[in-house]
Amino acid sequence: MAQCTKMNIRMTYAIQMACALGNVGRHQEAHFFATEAVELATACHGPESEPALIYMHTHAGLLISAGQVHEGIAMLTHVLATQRRVLGADHVSTRDTKRFLDAMSAAVGA
C-alpha cells in the first residue's frame, strides 16, 4: 500500500508536468511525462482502472494538441470503449471522455 501511495504522488506530479510542458509547446517532454503517469497508474491500479483511463484521456489530449490528432483520437476512442464497459455509460468520466472525443472529432472532421 505504501508503494502505491508513493506511485500516486509520482503519477500526479508526472501528469501535472505533462500538462505544463504541453501548454508551452514542449510536446516531446510532455509525452514522456504523460506516458510515465499512465504506466504508473496501470502498475498501481490496473490497466482498466479509472485512474489509468483518466491519465490516458489526458495523454490523448496532449497528443491532439501536439498535432498527433489521429493518434489522440484513437486513444480517446479506446478509453471511451473501456470506460463504457468498466465504468458504465452514465459515469462522469465516461461522459466527459465522450464529450471531449465528440468535440475533437468534429474539429478535425473525423
N, C-alpha and C positions, 0 to 999 in steps of 0.2 A: 504493500500500500504506500509506503514512504517513497518508493521508487516512482510510482505513478504520480504522486504529488509533485515530485521534482520534474517529471516529464511534463505535467500540466503547466507548470510555471514556464518551462522552456518553450513549449509549443505556443503558449500565449505570446511570449516575447518574440518568437520567430514569426508569427503571423502579423504582429504589430510592425516588425521590421520590414516584412514583405510589403505591407500596405504603404508604409512611409517611403520606402525606396521606389515602389511603383508610382507613387504620386509625383516624384521628381524625375521620372523617366529612366531610372536605373533598373531596367527590366530584367537583366541577367541576374543581378543580385537579388531582386525581388523573387524571381523564380526559385533561386536556391533556398531562400528562407521559407517560401510557401511550401516547397517540396518537403523541407525538414518538418514543418508543422504537420503536414498530412501524414508523414511517416511516423512521427511520434504519436499522433492521435490514433493511428492504426495499431501501433505496437501496444499502446496502453489500453485502448478501449475496444479495439476490433475494427475491421475494415468497413463494417456496415453500421457503426455506431454514429449517433448524432454528432459528436464532436468531429469525427473524421469526415463526415459528409459536409458539415459546415465549413471546415477548412478547405475541402475540395471545392466547394462553391466559391469561396473567396479566391482560391487559386485560379479557378476558371475566369473570374472577373479580371484578375491581373493579366491572364493570357490575352483576353479580349482587349484590354487597354494597351497591351504591348503590340497589338496588331496581329496577333495569332488568333484571329476570330474563329476560324473553323475548329481549331483545337479547343478553344474555350467553350464553344457551343457544344461540341461533342462531350466534353467533360461535364457540362451542366446537364446535358441530356441523360448521361449515366447517373449523375447524382439524383436527378428528379425521379428516374425509374426506381432507383434503390430506395429513396425516401418514401415513395408511394407504397412500395412493397413492405418496408420495415416499419415506418412510422405511421403510414396511412395518408390518404389524400387530404384529409382535413387538418393535419398537423401544421402548426405555424411555419415550421422550417420548410415543409413541402410546398405550402402556398407561396412563401417568399421565393423559393427557387423557381417555381412555375412563373411567377410574375416577372422575375428577372430574365429568365430564359425567353419568355414571350417578347419582352422589350428588346432584348439583344437580337433576337431572330428578326423582328420587324425592322430594326435599324439597319440590318445588313441585307434584308430581303430574302432571308433563308426560309 
